[in-house]
């Protein structure tokens, strides 16, 4: 008992010491958060941001609102979405900030969102696919698809596909998929063997990381398809880094994991810094199409996927979402 107590005191002391050092670095400006300094290229552009009411999505939306974009917030929670739109209009003075309901866990909601948007706008200059879940309790959606896979990939696939026509009406349109380093922790074989209709137990944190990684890897494969099929649209994949946001609402909830939760809260990036890679992808000139922009705003050589994998994923995704193949051309 004494040994356990001493170990707890020692670990707590190290945590406090590390936190004090980090805070001192920030106060003394020895720690410089990542910031995009690109010229504003989104003024008066029509932009959709999914998951815009909190976390990285809100930080992205706020930057766009300040820069004068015509902004559509696509959020699952109607009350939070309306409140966020009002907050951004008030705070930034930009009255062209609108909320439309979108729940990626429901394909009908995705279709309704697209119909509502197309009644309002004839062009779409940028689509920011930011919304995602992590460590979500296991289960199936109303469409009988595994929750993380539908929210992070299949819902995004359907939304993006249904908006391709209006995106092509814009010159220099940009399509951003907010990704994660977790996509590097899985393989194309993991993606091929994944069974989207199967509800599976996820007993460990690493199990959640794997299914999250699979959903993000699917985005990379789909991005390659868009890049090769529609070269007139810039496609970017961005990594926000490790950011403390509500995406971790289901993580480290037990008292045994309180230490980990506090550690992450202190040392993870804030949403403003996490948004910078996407802000960079929206504003930087001469970006390489299909490139992965890491959390330090540097472009990385992306993985090239076998054509058969790309075609299979797109065909399977179209079938699962009830999307005619004609929508993808």
BELDA-V193223 format. One record per helix or strand of 2 or more residues. SS is the DSSP state (H for helix, E for strand). FROM is the first residue (numbers start at 1). TO is the last residue. If there is no record, write none. Layout:
SS|FROM|TO / SS|FROM|TO
//
This chain:
H|2|27 / E|46|50 / H|55|66 / E|70|75 / H|78|92 / E|97|101 / H|107|120 / E|126|129 / H|147|167 / E|174|179 / H|181|185 / H|188|193 / H|205|229 / E|234|239 / H|246|248 / H|255|267 / H|271|274 / H|276|283 / E|292|293 / E|299|300 / H|307|321 / H|325|328
//
